[in-house]
Structure formats: C-alpha cells, structure tokens
C-alpha cells in the first residue's frame, strides 16, 4: 500500500465557509482522492483550519 500525506490548511481540513464547520468526512477532498485511487493507496489528511506559513 502506498501512503499519501496531505498536509495543508483549511482547504485540506475541509472547512465549509457557509456553515463555518467541517464538511462531512466523505466530502473532504482527501477522502475523495482515496476513493478515486482505490485500495492500493492511503490518503492521510493532515489539514489544520487556520494554518499559515507565518
């Protein structure tokens, strides 16, 4: 199995600007990525809402 680490900000975390909460787990792009790649891959979501480079 290959592992993909998705490190990022609120977009990776799954922030929903309309509700100011997190999208459902199956709607977050890292979950969609894992589903499209299949069982040979694992996608780890390491997004953090509010993360910056400062």
N, CA, C, O and CB atoms as a CASP TS submission, in Angstrom:
PFRMAT TS
TARGET T0000
AUTHOR 0000-0000-0000
METHOD Language model
MODEL 1
PARENT N/A
ATOM      1  N   UNK     1       0.848  -1.180   0.000  1.00  0.00           N
ATOM      2  CA  UNK     1       0.000   0.000   0.000  1.00  0.00           C
ATOM      3  C   UNK     1       0.893   1.242   0.000  1.00  0.00           C
ATOM      4  O   UNK     1       1.882   1.314   0.730  1.00  0.00           O
ATOM      5  CB  UNK     1      -0.965  -0.001   1.228  1.00  0.00           C
ATOM      6  N   UNK     2       0.531   2.194  -0.815  1.00  0.00           N
ATOM      7  CA  UNK     2       1.238   3.471  -0.874  1.00  0.00           C
ATOM      8  C   UNK     2       0.476   4.485  -0.030  1.00  0.00           C
ATOM      9  O   UNK     2      -0.754   4.474   0.014  1.00  0.00           O
ATOM     10  CB  UNK     2       1.388   3.970  -2.348  1.00  0.00           C
ATOM     11  N   UNK     3       1.220   5.361   0.640  1.00  0.00           N
ATOM     12  CA  UNK     3       0.618   6.352   1.519  1.00  0.00           C
ATOM     13  C   UNK     3       0.885   7.752   0.992  1.00  0.00           C
ATOM     14  O   UNK     3       2.006   8.084   0.606  1.00  0.00           O
ATOM     15  CB  UNK     3       1.152   6.207   2.949  1.00  0.00           C
ATOM     16  N   UNK     4      -0.156   8.561   0.983  1.00  0.00           N
ATOM     17  CA  UNK     4      -0.059   9.956   0.559  1.00  0.00           C
ATOM     18  C   UNK     4      -0.427  10.823   1.764  1.00  0.00           C
ATOM     19  O   UNK     4      -1.517  10.700   2.322  1.00  0.00           O
ATOM     20  CB  UNK     4      -0.998  10.258  -0.682  1.00  0.00           C
ATOM     21  N   UNK     5       0.498  11.700   2.153  1.00  0.00           N
ATOM     22  CA  UNK     5       0.240  12.623   3.249  1.00  0.00           C
ATOM     23  C   UNK     5      -0.220  13.947   2.661  1.00  0.00           C
ATOM     24  O   UNK     5       0.511  14.589   1.907  1.00  0.00           O
ATOM     25  CB  UNK     5       1.504  12.814   4.141  1.00  0.00           C
ATOM     26  N   UNK     6      -1.421  14.346   3.006  1.00  0.00           N
ATOM     27  CA  UNK     6      -1.987  15.609   2.518  1.00  0.00           C
ATOM     28  C   UNK     6      -1.882  16.634   3.644  1.00  0.00           C
ATOM     29  O   UNK     6      -2.705  16.660   4.560  1.00  0.00           O
ATOM     30  CB  UNK     6      -3.484  15.430   2.048  1.00  0.00           C
ATOM     31  N   UNK     7      -0.862  17.471   3.558  1.00  0.00           N
ATOM     32  CA  UNK     7      -0.561  18.466   4.591  1.00  0.00           C
ATOM     33  C   UNK     7      -1.038  19.822   4.085  1.00  0.00           C
ATOM     34  O   UNK     7      -0.685  20.227   2.978  1.00  0.00           O
ATOM     35  CB  UNK     7       0.979  18.497   4.938  1.00  0.00           C
ATOM     36  N   UNK     8      -1.830  20.521   4.878  1.00  0.00           N
ATOM     37  CA  UNK     8      -2.313  21.800   4.383  1.00  0.00           C
ATOM     38  C   UNK     8      -3.109  22.587   5.397  1.00  0.00           C
ATOM     39  O   UNK     8      -3.039  22.363   6.605  1.00  0.00           O
ATOM     40  CB  UNK     8      -3.141  21.587   3.181  1.00  0.00           C
ATOM     41  N   UNK     9      -3.868  23.517   4.852  1.00  0.00           N
ATOM     42  CA  UNK     9      -4.632  24.466   5.655  1.00  0.00           C
ATOM     43  C   UNK     9      -6.101  24.065   5.724  1.00  0.00           C
ATOM     44  O   UNK     9      -6.428  22.879   5.692  1.00  0.00           O
ATOM     45  CB  UNK     9      -4.498  25.879   5.082  1.00  0.00           C
ATOM     46  N   UNK    10      -6.983  25.055   5.820  1.00  0.00           N
ATOM     47  CA  UNK    10      -8.414  24.794   5.958  1.00  0.00           C
ATOM     48  C   UNK    10      -9.012  24.086   4.751  1.00  0.00           C
ATOM     49  O   UNK    10      -9.998  23.364   4.893  1.00  0.00           O
ATOM     50  CB  UNK    10      -9.144  26.084   6.190  1.00  0.00           C
ATOM     51  N   UNK    11      -8.437  24.275   3.562  1.00  0.00           N
ATOM     52  CA  UNK    11      -8.934  23.559   2.387  1.00  0.00           C
ATOM     53  C   UNK    11      -8.707  22.060   2.527  1.00  0.00           C
ATOM     54  O   UNK    11      -9.575  21.264   2.171  1.00  0.00           O
ATOM     55  CB  UNK    11      -8.253  24.078   1.114  1.00  0.00           C
ATOM     56  N   UNK    12      -7.562  21.679   3.036  1.00  0.00           N
ATOM     57  CA  UNK    12      -7.258  20.271   3.263  1.00  0.00           C
ATOM     58  C   UNK    12      -8.090  19.734   4.419  1.00  0.00           C
ATOM     59  O   UNK    12      -8.570  18.602   4.367  1.00  0.00           O
ATOM     60  CB  UNK    12      -5.758  20.076   3.545  1.00  0.00           C
ATOM     61  N   UNK    13      -8.259  20.527   5.444  1.00  0.00           N
ATOM     62  CA  UNK    13      -9.035  20.131   6.621  1.00  0.00           C
ATOM     63  C   UNK    13     -10.497  19.897   6.270  1.00  0.00           C
ATOM     64  O   UNK    13     -11.146  19.029   6.853  1.00  0.00           O
ATOM     65  CB  UNK    13      -8.926  21.193   7.710  1.00  0.00           C
ATOM     66  N   UNK    14     -11.022  20.676   5.311  1.00  0.00           N
ATOM     67  CA  UNK    14     -12.406  20.514   4.888  1.00  0.00           C
ATOM     68  C   UNK    14     -13.346  21.588   5.398  1.00  0.00           C
ATOM     69  O   UNK    14     -14.524  21.320   5.637  1.00  0.00           O
ATOM     70  CB  UNK    14     -12.900  19.199   5.328  1.00  0.00           C
ATOM     71  N   UNK    15     -12.842  22.797   5.566  1.00  0.00           N
ATOM     72  CA  UNK    15     -13.649  23.904   6.090  1.00  0.00           C
ATOM     73  C   UNK    15     -14.787  24.263   5.141  1.00  0.00           C
ATOM     74  O   UNK    15     -14.578  24.438   3.941  1.00  0.00           O
ATOM     75  CB  UNK    15     -12.769  25.133   6.334  1.00  0.00           C
ATOM     76  N   UNK    16     -15.986  24.368   5.689  1.00  0.00           N
ATOM     77  CA  UNK    16     -17.175  24.760   4.946  1.00  0.00           C
ATOM     78  C   UNK    16     -17.502  26.212   5.316  1.00  0.00           C
ATOM     79  O   UNK    16     -17.955  26.467   6.432  1.00  0.00           O
ATOM     80  CB  UNK    16     -18.387  23.800   5.254  1.00  0.00           C
ATOM     81  N   UNK    17     -17.279  27.175   4.396  1.00  0.00           N
ATOM     82  CA  UNK    17     -17.491  28.583   4.736  1.00  0.00           C
ATOM     83  C   UNK    17     -18.951  28.947   4.987  1.00  0.00           C
ATOM     84  O   UNK    17     -19.223  29.929   5.677  1.00  0.00           O
ATOM     85  CB  UNK    17     -16.957  29.444   3.641  1.00  0.00           C
ATOM     86  N   UNK    18     -19.884  28.189   4.452  1.00  0.00           N
ATOM     87  CA  UNK    18     -21.300  28.508   4.668  1.00  0.00           C
ATOM     88  C   UNK    18     -21.730  28.216   6.097  1.00  0.00           C
ATOM     89  O   UNK    18     -22.453  29.004   6.708  1.00  0.00           O
ATOM     90  CB  UNK    18     -22.174  27.721   3.698  1.00  0.00           C
ATOM     91  N   UNK    19     -21.285  27.084   6.628  1.00  0.00           N
ATOM     92  CA  UNK    19     -21.701  26.684   7.976  1.00  0.00           C
ATOM     93  C   UNK    19     -20.635  26.959   9.034  1.00  0.00           C
ATOM     94  O   UNK    19     -20.890  26.830  10.231  1.00  0.00           O
ATOM     95  CB  UNK    19     -22.053  25.215   7.989  1.00  0.00           C
ATOM     96  N   UNK    20     -19.429  27.341   8.578  1.00  0.00           N
ATOM     97  CA  UNK    20     -18.288  27.585   9.459  1.00  0.00           C
ATOM     98  C   UNK    20     -17.926  26.344  10.283  1.00  0.00           C
ATOM     99  O   UNK    20     -17.426  26.445  11.403  1.00  0.00           O
ATOM    100  CB  UNK    20     -18.589  28.757  10.392  1.00  0.00           C
ATOM    101  N   UNK    21     -18.189  25.182   9.701  1.00  0.00           N
ATOM    102  CA  UNK    21     -17.819  23.907  10.308  1.00  0.00           C
ATOM    103  C   UNK    21     -17.083  23.080   9.266  1.00  0.00           C
ATOM    104  O   UNK    21     -16.745  23.582   8.194  1.00  0.00           O
ATOM    105  CB  UNK    21     -19.074  23.144  10.849  1.00  0.00           C
ATOM    106  N   UNK    22     -16.839  21.826   9.576  1.00  0.00           N
ATOM    107  CA  UNK    22     -16.143  20.932   8.660  1.00  0.00           C
ATOM    108  C   UNK    22     -17.166  20.194   7.798  1.00  0.00           C
ATOM    109  O   UNK    22     -18.232  19.801   8.274  1.00  0.00           O
ATOM    110  CB  UNK    22     -15.249  19.928   9.438  1.00  0.00           C
ATOM    111  N   UNK    23     -16.823  20.012   6.522  1.00  0.00           N
ATOM    112  CA  UNK    23     -17.652  19.196   5.648  1.00  0.00           C
ATOM    113  C   UNK    23     -17.710  17.776   6.197  1.00  0.00           C
ATOM    114  O   UNK    23     -16.865  17.382   7.001  1.00  0.00           O
ATOM    115  CB  UNK    23     -17.106  19.205   4.197  1.00  0.00           C
ATOM    116  N   UNK    24     -18.701  17.013   5.766  1.00  0.00           N
ATOM    117  CA  UNK    24     -18.770  15.601   6.139  1.00  0.00           C
ATOM    118  C   UNK    24     -17.523  14.902   5.620  1.00  0.00           C
ATOM    119  O   UNK    24     -16.976  15.285   4.586  1.00  0.00           O
ATOM    120  CB  UNK    24     -20.062  14.927   5.579  1.00  0.00           C
ATOM    121  N   UNK    25     -17.077  13.879   6.336  1.00  0.00           N
ATOM    122  CA  UNK    25     -15.806  13.234   6.019  1.00  0.00           C
ATOM    123  C   UNK    25     -15.735  12.751   4.572  1.00  0.00           C
ATOM    124  O   UNK    25     -14.676  12.849   3.951  1.00  0.00           O
ATOM    125  CB  UNK    25     -15.578  12.070   6.951  1.00  0.00           C
ATOM    126  N   UNK    26     -16.820  12.238   4.024  1.00  0.00           N
ATOM    127  CA  UNK    26     -16.789  11.712   2.646  1.00  0.00           C
ATOM    128  C   UNK    26     -16.784  12.818   1.592  1.00  0.00           C
ATOM    129  O   UNK    26     -16.616  12.529   0.407  1.00  0.00           O
ATOM    130  CB  UNK    26     -17.985  10.800   2.411  1.00  0.00           C
ATOM    131  N   UNK    27     -16.965  14.079   1.996  1.00  0.00           N
ATOM    132  CA  UNK    27     -16.958  15.218   1.070  1.00  0.00           C
ATOM    133  C   UNK    27     -15.608  15.924   1.004  1.00  0.00           C
ATOM    134  O   UNK    27     -15.354  16.685   0.070  1.00  0.00           O
ATOM    135  CB  UNK    27     -18.021  16.211   1.473  1.00  0.00           C
ATOM    136  N   UNK    28     -14.736  15.679   1.989  1.00  0.00           N
ATOM    137  CA  UNK    28     -13.421  16.313   2.023  1.00  0.00           C
ATOM    138  C   UNK    28     -12.583  15.770   0.871  1.00  0.00           C
ATOM    139  O   UNK    28     -12.645  14.578   0.570  1.00  0.00           O
ATOM    140  CB  UNK    28     -12.711  16.067   3.392  1.00  0.00           C
ATOM    141  N   UNK    29     -11.801  16.631   0.224  1.00  0.00           N
ATOM    142  CA  UNK    29     -11.103  16.217  -0.994  1.00  0.00           C
ATOM    143  C   UNK    29     -10.111  15.082  -0.752  1.00  0.00           C
ATOM    144  O   UNK    29      -9.842  14.299  -1.664  1.00  0.00           O
ATOM    145  CB  UNK    29     -10.378  17.397  -1.595  1.00  0.00           C
ATOM    146  N   UNK    30      -9.564  14.980   0.452  1.00  0.00           N
ATOM    147  CA  UNK    30      -8.647  13.870   0.711  1.00  0.00           C
ATOM    148  C   UNK    30      -9.386  12.532   0.725  1.00  0.00           C
ATOM    149  O   UNK    30      -8.824  11.514   0.320  1.00  0.00           O
ATOM    150  CB  UNK    30      -7.917  14.082   2.043  1.00  0.00           C
ATOM    151  N   UNK    31     -10.621  12.522   1.181  1.00  0.00           N
ATOM    152  CA  UNK    31     -11.438  11.307   1.141  1.00  0.00           C
ATOM    153  C   UNK    31     -11.825  10.961  -0.292  1.00  0.00           C
ATOM    154  O   UNK    31     -11.844   9.790  -0.670  1.00  0.00           O
ATOM    155  CB  UNK    31     -12.698  11.476   2.003  1.00  0.00           C
ATOM    156  N   UNK    32     -12.132  11.976  -1.079  1.00  0.00           N
ATOM    157  CA  UNK    32     -12.458  11.756  -2.498  1.00  0.00           C
ATOM    158  C   UNK    32     -11.230  11.209  -3.228  1.00  0.00           C
ATOM    159  O   UNK    32     -11.354  10.309  -4.059  1.00  0.00           O
ATOM    160  CB  UNK    32     -12.948  13.081  -3.170  1.00  0.00           C
ATOM    161  N   UNK    33     -10.055  11.743  -2.924  1.00  0.00           N
ATOM    162  CA  UNK    33      -8.809  11.263  -3.520  1.00  0.00           C
ATOM    163  C   UNK    33      -8.612   9.780  -3.220  1.00  0.00           C
ATOM    164  O   UNK    33      -8.340   8.998  -4.131  1.00  0.00           O
ATOM    165  CB  UNK    33      -7.609  12.078  -2.998  1.00  0.00           C
ATOM    166  N   UNK    34      -8.745   9.389  -1.969  1.00  0.00           N
ATOM    167  CA  UNK    34      -8.567   7.993  -1.583  1.00  0.00           C
ATOM    168  C   UNK    34      -9.550   7.088  -2.315  1.00  0.00           C
ATOM    169  O   UNK    34      -9.185   6.013  -2.793  1.00  0.00           O
ATOM    170  CB  UNK    34      -8.734   7.836  -0.073  1.00  0.00           C
ATOM    171  N   UNK    35     -10.781   7.528  -2.397  1.00  0.00           N
ATOM    172  CA  UNK    35     -11.811   6.728  -3.064  1.00  0.00           C
ATOM    173  C   UNK    35     -11.481   6.546  -4.546  1.00  0.00           C
ATOM    174  O   UNK    35     -11.648   5.452  -5.086  1.00  0.00           O
ATOM    175  CB  UNK    35     -13.193   7.390  -2.905  1.00  0.00           C
ATOM    176  N   UNK    36     -11.018   7.601  -5.201  1.00  0.00           N
ATOM    177  CA  UNK    36     -10.695   7.516  -6.630  1.00  0.00           C
ATOM    178  C   UNK    36      -9.444   6.684  -6.905  1.00  0.00           C
ATOM    179  O   UNK    36      -9.354   6.020  -7.937  1.00  0.00           O
ATOM    180  CB  UNK    36     -10.508   8.908  -7.198  1.00  0.00           C
ATOM    181  N   UNK    37      -8.481   6.719  -5.988  1.00  0.00           N
ATOM    182  CA  UNK    37      -7.251   5.960  -6.188  1.00  0.00           C
ATOM    183  C   UNK    37      -7.422   4.475  -5.894  1.00  0.00           C
ATOM    184  O   UNK    37      -6.694   3.647  -6.443  1.00  0.00           O
ATOM    185  CB  UNK    37      -6.157   6.524  -5.321  1.00  0.00           C
ATOM    186  N   UNK    38      -8.362   4.135  -5.044  1.00  0.00           N
ATOM    187  CA  UNK    38      -8.625   2.733  -4.748  1.00  0.00           C
ATOM    188  C   UNK    38      -7.883   2.227  -3.520  1.00  0.00           C
ATOM    189  O   UNK    38      -7.261   2.995  -2.785  1.00  0.00           O
ATOM    190  CB  UNK    38      -8.259   1.893  -5.929  1.00  0.00           C
ATOM    191  N   UNK    39      -7.963   0.924  -3.317  1.00  0.00           N
ATOM    192  CA  UNK    39      -7.441   0.294  -2.110  1.00  0.00           C
ATOM    193  C   UNK    39      -5.917   0.208  -2.055  1.00  0.00           C
ATOM    194  O   UNK    39      -5.360  -0.134  -1.012  1.00  0.00           O
ATOM    195  CB  UNK    39      -8.009  -1.073  -1.986  1.00  0.00           C
ATOM    196  N   UNK    40      -5.249   0.505  -3.134  1.00  0.00           N
ATOM    197  CA  UNK    40      -3.783   0.443  -3.138  1.00  0.00           C
ATOM    198  C   UNK    40      -3.155   1.673  -2.468  1.00  0.00           C
ATOM    199  O   UNK    40      -1.945   1.714  -2.250  1.00  0.00           O
ATOM    200  CB  UNK    40      -3.268   0.316  -4.576  1.00  0.00           C
ATOM    201  N   UNK    41      -3.981   2.669  -2.147  1.00  0.00           N
ATOM    202  CA  UNK    41      -3.470   3.916  -1.584  1.00  0.00           C
ATOM    203  C   UNK    41      -4.187   4.260  -0.287  1.00  0.00           C
ATOM    204  O   UNK    41      -5.356   3.933  -0.084  1.00  0.00           O
ATOM    205  CB  UNK    41      -3.620   5.060  -2.589  1.00  0.00           C
ATOM    206  N   UNK    42      -3.440   4.934   0.580  1.00  0.00           N
ATOM    207  CA  UNK    42      -3.999   5.507   1.793  1.00  0.00           C
ATOM    208  C   UNK    42      -3.720   6.999   1.741  1.00  0.00           C
ATOM    209  O   UNK    42      -2.585   7.406   1.493  1.00  0.00           O
ATOM    210  CB  UNK    42      -3.395   4.846   3.091  1.00  0.00           C
ATOM    211  N   UNK    43      -4.730   7.816   1.968  1.00  0.00           N
ATOM    212  CA  UNK    43      -4.560   9.270   1.982  1.00  0.00           C
ATOM    213  C   UNK    43      -4.782   9.752   3.414  1.00  0.00           C
ATOM    214  O   UNK    43      -5.872   9.606   3.966  1.00  0.00           O
ATOM    215  CB  UNK    43      -5.553   9.979   0.980  1.00  0.00           C
ATOM    216  N   UNK    44      -3.747  10.320   4.003  1.00  0.00           N
ATOM    217  CA  UNK    44      -3.829  10.821   5.370  1.00  0.00           C
ATOM    218  C   UNK    44      -4.075  12.327   5.317  1.00  0.00           C
ATOM    219  O   UNK    44      -3.310  13.070   4.703  1.00  0.00           O
ATOM    220  CB  UNK    44      -2.527  10.491   6.176  1.00  0.00           C
ATOM    221  N   UNK    45      -5.142  12.762   5.962  1.00  0.00           N
ATOM    222  CA  UNK    45      -5.500  14.179   5.987  1.00  0.00           C
ATOM    223  C   UNK    45      -4.840  14.841   7.190  1.00  0.00           C
ATOM    224  O   UNK    45      -5.215  14.577   8.333  1.00  0.00           O
ATOM    225  CB  UNK    45      -7.043  14.366   6.032  1.00  0.00           C
ATOM    226  N   UNK    46      -3.858  15.700   6.932  1.00  0.00           N
ATOM    227  CA  UNK    46      -3.203  16.469   7.985  1.00  0.00           C
ATOM    228  C   UNK    46      -3.433  17.956   7.743  1.00  0.00           C
ATOM    229  O   UNK    46      -2.503  18.761   7.796  1.00  0.00           O
ATOM    230  CB  UNK    46      -1.686  16.151   8.043  1.00  0.00           C
ATOM    231  N   UNK    47      -4.684  18.303   7.476  1.00  0.00           N
ATOM    232  CA  UNK    47      -5.051  19.693   7.309  1.00  0.00           C
ATOM    233  C   UNK    47      -5.410  20.300   8.659  1.00  0.00           C
ATOM    234  O   UNK    47      -5.903  19.607   9.549  1.00  0.00           O
ATOM    235  CB  UNK    47      -6.218  19.831   6.324  1.00  0.00           C
ATOM    236  N   UNK    48      -5.161  21.590   8.805  1.00  0.00           N
ATOM    237  CA  UNK    48      -5.478  22.286  10.036  1.00  0.00           C
ATOM    238  C   UNK    48      -6.119  23.619   9.686  1.00  0.00           C
ATOM    239  O   UNK    48      -5.519  24.450   9.005  1.00  0.00           O
ATOM    240  CB  UNK    48      -4.213  22.486  10.912  1.00  0.00           C
ATOM    241  N   UNK    49      -7.317  23.810  10.148  1.00  0.00           N
ATOM    242  CA  UNK    49      -8.032  25.057   9.893  1.00  0.00           C
ATOM    243  C   UNK    49      -7.258  26.215  10.517  1.00  0.00           C
ATOM    244  O   UNK    49      -6.989  26.213  11.719  1.00  0.00           O
ATOM    245  CB  UNK    49      -9.483  24.994  10.455  1.00  0.00           C
ATOM    246  N   UNK    50      -6.903  27.198   9.703  1.00  0.00           N
ATOM    247  CA  UNK    50      -6.174  28.364  10.194  1.00  0.00           C
ATOM    248  C   UNK    50      -4.666  28.257  10.063  1.00  0.00           C
ATOM    249  O   UNK    50      -3.955  29.186  10.449  1.00  0.00           O
ATOM    250  CB  UNK    50      -6.518  28.598  11.613  1.00  0.00           C
ATOM    251  N   UNK    51      -4.154  27.154   9.532  1.00  0.00           N
ATOM    252  CA  UNK    51      -2.694  27.007   9.377  1.00  0.00           C
ATOM    253  C   UNK    51      -2.187  28.009   8.352  1.00  0.00           C
ATOM    254  O   UNK    51      -2.788  28.189   7.293  1.00  0.00           O
ATOM    255  CB  UNK    51      -2.317  25.554   8.946  1.00  0.00           C
ATOM    256  N   UNK    52      -1.089  28.649   8.673  1.00  0.00           N
ATOM    257  CA  UNK    52      -0.443  29.595   7.756  1.00  0.00           C
ATOM    258  C   UNK    52       1.047  29.296   7.691  1.00  0.00           C
ATOM    259  O   UNK    52       1.548  28.444   8.425  1.00  0.00           O
ATOM    260  CB  UNK    52      -0.687  31.066   8.205  1.00  0.00           C
ATOM    261  N   UNK    53       1.748  29.990   6.820  1.00  0.00           N
ATOM    262  CA  UNK    53       3.190  29.823   6.720  1.00  0.00           C
ATOM    263  C   UNK    53       3.940  30.796   7.613  1.00  0.00           C
ATOM    264  O   UNK    53       5.169  30.758   7.668  1.00  0.00           O
ATOM    265  CB  UNK    53       3.633  29.994   5.290  1.00  0.00           C
ATOM    266  N   UNK    54       3.221  31.671   8.315  1.00  0.00           N
ATOM    267  CA  UNK    54       3.848  32.663   9.174  1.00  0.00           C
ATOM    268  C   UNK    54       4.227  32.026  10.502  1.00  0.00           C
ATOM    269  O   UNK    54       4.773  32.699  11.376  1.00  0.00           O
ATOM    270  CB  UNK    54       2.913  33.865   9.396  1.00  0.00           C
TER
END
